[in-house]
């Protein structure tokens, strides 16, 4: 029995699923531009909106790799 190198599928899935969350990423990028101009505040809520969208896509796919 030979050992195969195990590759974590999570980074690829995150990248793939992130492409489907462009509106959330655009809102986050707009927020960061506003913050850079103002010099204060944060975009945490917009960041978490993007992460939530991406992870909602990743979750069902990641379990197909478990044994």
C-alpha positions in Angstrom: 0.0 0.0 0.0 1.6 3.3 -1.1 1.0 6.5 0.7 -0.3 9.4 -1.3 0.4 12.9 -0.4 -2.8 14.3 1.1 -3.7 17.7 -0.3 -6.2 19.9 1.6 -9.0 20.9 -0.8 -10.1 23.9 1.3 -8.0 26.6 -0.3 -9.1 25.7 -3.8 -12.8 25.4 -2.7 -12.5 28.9 -1.0 -11.1 30.4 -4.2 -13.8 28.8 -6.3 -16.6 29.7 -4.1 -15.3 33.3 -3.6 -16.0 33.9 -7.3 -19.7 33.5 -6.6 -19.7 36.2 -4.0 -18.6 39.1 -6.1 -21.3 41.5 -4.8 -20.2 41.0 -1.2 -16.5 41.5 -2.2 -17.4 44.6 -4.1 -19.2 46.0 -1.1 -16.2 45.2 1.1 -13.8 46.9 -1.4 -16.0 50.0 -1.5 -16.0 50.1 2.2 -12.2 49.9 2.4 -11.9 52.8 0.0 -14.3 54.9 2.1 -12.3 54.0 5.3 -9.0 54.9 3.6 -10.4 58.4 2.7 -11.9 59.0 6.1 -9.0 57.5 8.1 -11.3 55.9 10.7 -13.7 53.1 11.0 -13.7 49.5 9.9 -15.3 47.1 7.3 -15.7 44.1 9.6 -19.4 43.6 8.8 -18.8 43.7 5.0 -15.9 41.3 5.4 -18.0 38.8 7.4 -20.8 39.1 4.7 -18.2 37.9 2.2 -16.9 35.1 4.4 -20.4 33.9 5.2 -21.3 33.8 1.5 -18.1 31.9 0.6 -18.4 29.4 3.5 -22.0 28.7 2.7 -20.8 27.5 -0.7 -17.8 25.6 0.7 -19.5 23.7 3.5 -21.5 21.1 1.5 -18.5 20.6 -0.9 -15.8 20.0 1.7 -17.6 17.0 3.2 -17.4 15.1 -0.1 -13.6 14.8 0.7 -14.1 13.1 4.1 -14.0 9.3 4.4 
